[in-house]
Amino acid sequence: LLGIGEHQLTTAAAELVPQTVEGTPARGKSRRVYLYLIPAAILLVGVFAIPLVDSVVLSLQKSAGLAGTSGWAGLSNFKTELTSAVFWQIAWQTVIWTVGVVSLTTVVSIGLASLIRDPFRGRTLCTALLMLPWASSIAVSGVVWLFALEPNGLVDRSLTLVGLQKAILPWLANTPQALVVLILIGVWISVPFTTLIIAAGMKGIPKDIYEAASLESKSRLHLEWFITRPLLRHVILVSLMANFVVVFNSFPLIYVMTGGGPINNTSILAVYLYEQAFTDLDFGQASAIAVLVSLLLVAVTFVYVRMLINRPSPYRRGARVD
Amino acid sequence: VSTDALPPGAFSFRVRWGAVVRFGILAVAVAVSVFPVLVMIDTAIKPSAEIAEVQRWIPVAPTGQFFVHELESSQLWLSLRNSAIIATGVTVLSLLLAVPASYILARRAFRGNRTYLNVVLVTQTMAPAVLIIPLFSLFHRFHLLNSYAGVILVSSAFVLPFSIWLLTAFFRQVSIEIEEAAALDMATGLRFLTRFMIPMCLPGIAATAIWQFMYGWNEFMFSLTFLSGASSKWPLTVQVYSSIGEYSVAWQPLMVTALMGVIPTFILFLALRRWFEVGLGQTLAS
């Protein structure tokens, strides 16, 4: 075999073979493992770490047009933002938007996941159609919803057909319903993936727990509340965090549908800072908002990770059924 | 109340009642889910006069002219091509980076293994809108604005974290004995990865790839910003968005374009669904 003696081969193999105790990853002996990790790390550093530092630097500078700066501004960009009524209004709207979309999404997804969990005729087709909002681009869906929500458009027509013509409003032209409409479409976008995650989590719950409990239990809802809910807590925490980040940071839907209007009334921080940068061409000011947003996200992530660590997965702890 | 006390009919009535409620809720949910696609199809076959006034669902005089006209337009195919270039670029680049990294993370315990995975996870919390400003300046300096490369690089970085987590979960499923056996054939490291690991985990890798492709296909903000000066490179998403800024919007061609954008990703999603659910289950369990 290419002139390699058997002895050499076995020693070579012994060196290379990962030494393991059943199923645990082997200890990498050479520095070669880092060669596999470095390419991905370079891209992550280039796109996340360097720009983040740049962002902080930019936020301390005075802006002069496109990608240009004119000297240091100290903390004045931050001072301008933190004392501006518009910033606080948009920050508050961001909270309403995020909490609204995430909480409604979670409730709807738990309901849908429990409905599609058990087999029934047409389940595959039904699930596939429910995933349609996730498979389509948010920007394109936003444009289509915009068209459908026009006065006398297809949303109004559908409401008339089911006898709800009294509920018709100028959907996106006025507050507060514009933000409510956007939140509902945000839920429409987020539900499919969340349902998928929660359904996957439900699949992980052993069937015999239900069987054992149903011997003495009252109703389906009772089972869901006392068995599914506590066992799903870990999965729901994961989906809450994933949705929180995505929804808080979401840009395309609001940008496409209202651009934050009318007069900033549907704007959120992500859209606001984008417009500060690329419409008003004030990179310094926009970076100050960006830094504030990042600090907030770091704080929330920290709290969340602490929560996850303090409350480990119920699977590991052993399921408790009262 | 014990069910034994009730006549047999009462119990089966209760069961059917539950099925009716379930069917009703699911019917409403499906209707709401497919609503925009119905709007696309409905609008694309309506003559302009029927869009201008009060709209009805069923067109009085449906027409296929917009479909025919739009499918012959070079604009539609150009934007589909651009979307395909970006989506393929994102898939190829992020797989090339994520597969080796995930393999090592799944298989070797080394200093920083856990830290690497956690740092990767933290990048996931960063707002694209936050990074887009410094990235714009950076790309300006390195002449990456108005090029596919810039959009592909940034989008790949954003799909990388979840890809690594998903692939790591798939690779962990392959038993370590197989790797030990393969090592006797001198198939270790990169050779083991390409000759054994990748073929064995092909379904998982395919699911990840399809997810990455969908992300690239549907990406909007980076293309909008970094390709703003090169309309010939606009993907379908930016093309659709830019046409609503026009003075009078031609809705039917727009809806045909939108439909052409949804069809490929939906078909891909159907192909990916089963493996995606399996992968999610693995990731959640770990």
Interface residues (C-beta under 8 A of the other chain):
Chain A: L9 A12 A13 L16 V17 P18 T20 E22 G23 T24 P25 A26 R27 G28 R32 V33 Y36 L37 P39 A40 A41 L43 L44 G46 V47 F48 I50 P51 L52 D54 S55 L58 A67 G111 L112 L115 I116 F120 C126 T127 A128 L129 L130 M131 L132 P133 W134 A135 S136 S137 I138 A139 V140 S141 V143 V144 W145 L146 F147 A148 N152 G153 L154 R157 S158 L161 W188 P192 L196 I197 A199 A200 G201 K203 G204 R220 H234 V235 V238 V245 F248 N249 F251 P252 Y255 V256 A270 V271 L273 Y274 A277 F278 F283 A286 S287 A290 V293 S294 L297 V298 T301 Y315
Chain B: G18 A19 R22 I25 L26 A29 V30 V32 S33 V34 F35 P36 V37 V39 M40 D42 T43 E53 V54 Q55 R56 W57 L96 L97 A98 P100 A101 Y103 I104 L105 A106 R107 R108 A109 F110 N113 Y116 V119 V120 V122 T123 Q124 T125 M126 A127 P128 A129 V130 L131 I132 I133 P134 L135 F136 S137 L138 H140 L153 V154 S156 A157 F158 L160 P161 I164 S175 I176 E179 E180 A183 L184 M186 T188 G189 M214 W217 N218 E219 F220 M221 T225 L236 T237 V238 V240 Y241 I244 W251 L254 M255 A258 G261 V262 T265 F266 L268 F269 L270 R273 F276 E277 L280 G281 L284 A285
